[in-house]
Amino acid sequence: MKILKKILIGIVGLIALILIVAIFVKKDYSVEREIVIDKPQPEVFDYVKYLKNQDNFSVWAKRDPNMKKEYVGTDATPGFTSKWDSENDHVGKGEQEIKAIKGDTIFYELRFIKPFESTSPAYMIAQSASAAQTKVKWGFHGHMNYPMNIMLLCMDMNEMIGKDFQTGLENLKGILEKK
């Protein structure tokens, strides 16, 4: 009985320690990657502002070519929404909506439904680097509520998701520079 009591106290103590540590762990994170594309800014921006074109360069779209897709609204305008549903846990279910297009930036809202629920602002910026080059930045911001934020100690979101953003940007560069 004494051993069981010690084990129980140890478990409760460990849980309490984890919850206390989680109070001090950051809750917000950001991921951003960039690439220079050898095409003029208007040509690059005219391609990336169409949300449907992400299917051509996004890593997530390529992970499940059989995912169900639905589009609502007029592409390249605020309010346009791309919805997806996949049996692949690395793709899941969710939607992305164009919230605004201002200057050289497209602002999105990512709404994940499966395998976990979250809403995150995202963006794509196409800035002129020279007359014949465009710097494209792709990123998003995320938030994990307490006590789930403790997972940020073990997961480097910038590293995990950043690789997919970088691969997507490299795919985008390949597509646009072939044109």
C-alpha positions in Angstrom: 0.0 0.0 0.0 2.9 2.4 0.8 4.4 1.8 -2.7 1.1 2.5 -4.4 0.8 5.7 -2.4 4.3 6.8 -3.3 3.6 6.0 -7.0 0.4 8.1 -6.9 2.1 11.0 -5.2 4.9 10.8 -7.8 2.4 10.9 -10.7 0.5 13.8 -9.2 3.8 15.7 -8.6 4.9 15.1 -12.2 1.6 16.4 -13.5 1.8 19.4 -11.3 5.3 20.1 -12.4 4.3 19.9 -16.1 1.4 22.2 -15.5 3.6 24.7 -13.7 6.3 24.6 -16.4 3.5 25.2 -19.1 2.7 28.5 -17.5 6.1 29.8 -18.5 6.3 28.3 -22.0 5.5 30.5 -24.9 2.1 30.1 -26.5 2.7 31.8 -29.9 5.0 30.8 -32.8 5.7 32.0 -36.3 7.0 30.2 -39.4 8.3 32.1 -42.4 10.4 31.1 -45.4 11.5 33.1 -48.5 12.9 32.5 -52.0 13.9 34.7 -54.9 12.3 33.9 -58.2 13.8 35.0 -61.5 10.6 36.6 -62.8 9.2 40.2 -62.5 7.0 40.9 -59.5 3.7 41.4 -61.4 4.0 38.0 -63.0 4.8 36.3 -59.7 2.1 38.1 -57.8 -0.5 37.4 -60.5 0.2 33.7 -60.0 0.4 33.5 -56.2 -2.8 35.6 -55.6 -4.9 32.7 -57.0 -5.4 30.3 -54.1 -6.1 27.4 -56.5 -2.5 27.7 -57.8 -1.3 26.5 -54.4 -2.4 23.0 -55.5 0.5 23.2 -58.0 3.3 23.9 -55.5 2.1 23.2 -52.0 3.6 20.1 -50.3 0.3 19.4 -48.6 -1.7 19.3 -51.8 0.8 16.8 -53.2 0.7 14.5 -50.2 -2.8 13.4 -51.1 -3.8 13.9 -54.8 -7.1 12.2 -54.0 -8.2 14.6 -51.3 -11.7 16.1 -51.7 -11.5 19.8 -52.7 -14.2 22.5 -52.7 -13.9 26.1 -53.7 -16.3 28.9 -52.7 -16.3 32.4 -54.3 -14.1 34.1 -56.8 -10.5 33.2 -56.7 -7.9 35.9 -56.1 -10.5 38.0 -54.2 -11.2 38.4 -50.5 -13.7 35.8 -49.3 -12.5 33.1 -51.7 -12.3 29.8 -49.7 -10.5 26.6 -50.6 -11.7 23.6 -48.5 -10.0 20.2 -48.3 -10.7 16.8 -46.7 -8.2 14.0 -46.7 -7.9 10.7 -45.0 -4.1 11.4 -44.7 -3.4 12.7 -41.2 -0.6 14.9 -42.5 -3.2 16.7 -44.6 -6.3 16.4 -42.6 -9.4 18.6 -43.1 -9.7 22.3 -43.2 -10.1 25.4 -45.2 -8.1 28.5 -46.2 -9.8 31.8 -46.9 -8.3 34.9 -48.6 -9.0 37.7 -46.0 -7.4 40.6 -47.9 -5.0 41.6 -50.7 -3.1 44.7 -50.0 -0.2 45.9 -52.2 2.2 43.0 -52.6 0.6 40.8 -49.8 -2.1 38.2 -49.7 -3.5 37.6 -46.2 -5.2 34.3 -45.5 -6.9 32.6 -42.6 -6.1 28.9 -42.1 -8.8 26.9 -40.3 -7.8 23.4 -39.5 -10.6 20.9 -38.5 -8.8 17.6 -38.4 -6.6 16.1 -36.9 -6.8 19.1 -34.5 -8.8 22.3 -34.5 -7.0 25.7 -34.8 -7.2 28.9 -36.7 -4.1 30.8 -37.8 -3.4 33.9 -39.9 -1.1 33.3 -42.9 0.3 35.4 -45.6 2.3 35.4 -48.9 4.3 38.5 -49.9 5.7 39.0 -53.4 8.2 41.9 -53.3 10.2 43.2 -56.2 13.9 42.4 -55.7 14.9 43.9 -59.0 13.2 44.4 -62.4 13.5 40.7 -63.2 13.4 39.2 -59.7 10.8 38.8 -57.0 11.3 37.8 -53.3 8.4 35.7 -52.1 7.8 35.2 -48.4 5.4 32.6 -47.1 4.4 32.3 -43.5 1.9 32.0 -40.8 1.4 32.6 -37.0 0.1 30.0 -34.6 -1.0 29.8 -31.0 -1.3 26.9 -28.6 -3.4 27.4 -25.5 -2.3 26.4 -22.0 -1.5 23.6 -21.1 -1.1 22.2 -24.7 1.7 24.8 -25.2 4.0 22.5 -23.2 4.3 20.6 -26.5 6.3 23.6 -27.9 9.2 22.5 -25.7 9.4 19.3 -27.7 8.3 20.5 -31.2 10.1 23.1 -33.2 7.2 24.3 -35.4 9.6 26.6 -37.4 11.6 23.5 -38.3 8.7 21.1 -38.8 6.5 23.4 -41.0 9.3 25.5 -42.3 10.6 22.6 -44.4 7.2 22.2 -46.1 7.1 26.0 -46.8 10.6 25.9 -48.2 9.8 23.0 -50.5 6.6 24.7 -51.6 8.5 27.8 -52.5 11.1 25.8 -54.4 8.3 24.1 -56.3 6.8 27.6 -57.0 10.2 28.9 -58.3 10.4 25.8 -60.6 7.0 26.4 -62.0 7.3 30.1 -62.6 10.9 30.0 -64.0 9.8 27.4 -66.6 7.2 29.8 -68.0 
